[in-house]
Amino acid sequence: MVIDEVCGAIVRGDSVKLSSFATFQVREKKERIGRNPKTGEEVPISPRRVMTFKASNVLKSRVLKGHTTRKVKGKTKP
C-alpha cells in the first residue's frame, strides 16, 4: 500500500514529498534543558527524532479558498 511505503520512508528518516499536498520530514533534535511549568525545576530533555509536516502552497491555497467560499455563503462553523 502507498501508506505503508510513506510510513516506511519516514521511519528510515527519508523525506517524503507528495506533490501538491505536503512534505514529511524527520528532524533530529538535540538534547536541551527545559523547565517543568508546574514546579519551575530545570529538567534535561533527551535528544529525539520528530516528524514535521509542511503543507504545499497548492494545499494552503485550496484550504484558504474553501474557507473563504464557506464564509461568503454563510456556512462557517465555529
Secondary structure per residue as TSV (DSSP state, phi and psi in degrees):
chain	resnum	aa	ss	phi	psi
A	1	M	-	360.0	154.8
A	2	V	H	-64.4	-42.8
A	3	I	H	-60.4	-40.8
A	4	D	H	-62.2	-40.3
A	5	E	H	-65.0	-43.9
A	6	V	H	-62.7	-47.3
A	7	C	H	-60.8	-43.4
A	8	G	H	-61.0	-42.0
A	9	A	H	-64.9	-41.7
A	10	I	H	-65.4	-42.6
A	11	V	H	-60.8	-38.3
A	12	R	H	-71.2	-12.4
A	13	G	T	95.1	7.9
A	14	D	-	-78.3	153.5
A	15	S	-	-85.7	137.7
A	16	V	E	-121.1	120.0
A	17	K	E	-112.2	122.4
A	18	L	E	-105.5	107.2
A	19	S	T	-51.6	135.5
A	20	S	T	63.7	13.2
A	21	F	T	-125.5	-70.8
A	22	A	E	-170.9	171.5
A	23	T	E	-122.6	132.8
A	24	F	E	-109.0	133.5
A	25	Q	E	-138.5	156.3
A	26	V	E	-108.1	130.0
A	27	R	E	-115.9	144.5
A	28	E	E	-93.0	126.6
A	29	K	E	-107.2	135.3
A	30	K	-	-78.9	163.2
A	31	E	-	-65.8	144.7
A	32	R	E	-153.4	170.4
A	33	I	E	-96.9	128.6
A	34	G	E	-115.7	-176.1
A	35	R	E	-134.6	132.4
A	36	N	-	-71.8	116.3
A	37	P	T	-65.9	-24.2
A	38	K	T	-78.7	-41.1
A	39	T	T	-105.9	-18.5
A	40	G	-	80.8	-0.9
A	41	E	-	-70.5	137.2
A	42	E	E	-77.4	135.3
A	43	V	E	-135.7	144.2
A	44	P	E	-75.4	139.0
A	45	I	E	-107.7	121.6
A	46	S	-	-65.3	153.3
A	47	P	-	-65.3	147.5
A	48	R	E	-157.7	169.9
A	49	R	E	-106.5	136.3
A	50	V	E	-128.6	149.5
A	51	M	E	-96.9	137.6
A	52	T	E	-115.7	151.2
A	53	F	E	-126.5	123.3
A	54	K	E	-123.0	113.9
A	55	A	E	-68.9	143.3
A	56	S	-	-74.1	162.2
A	57	N	H	-62.7	-33.6
A	58	V	H	-62.2	-47.4
A	59	L	H	-63.9	-44.6
A	60	K	H	-58.4	-43.3
A	61	S	H	-63.6	-42.7
A	62	R	H	-65.6	-39.5
A	63	V	H	-64.9	-45.7
A	64	L	H	-63.1	-42.8
A	65	K	H	-62.8	-43.4
A	66	G	H	-63.5	-39.5
A	67	H	H	-66.5	-44.4
A	68	T	H	-64.3	-42.4
A	69	T	H	-62.4	-45.2
A	70	R	H	-65.0	-37.5
A	71	K	H	-65.2	-42.3
A	72	V	H	-64.8	-39.1
A	73	K	T	-77.7	-5.3
A	74	G	T	78.5	21.4
A	75	K	-	-106.8	27.1
A	76	T	-	-69.1	144.7
A	77	K	-	-112.3	145.0
A	78	P	-	-65.6	360.0
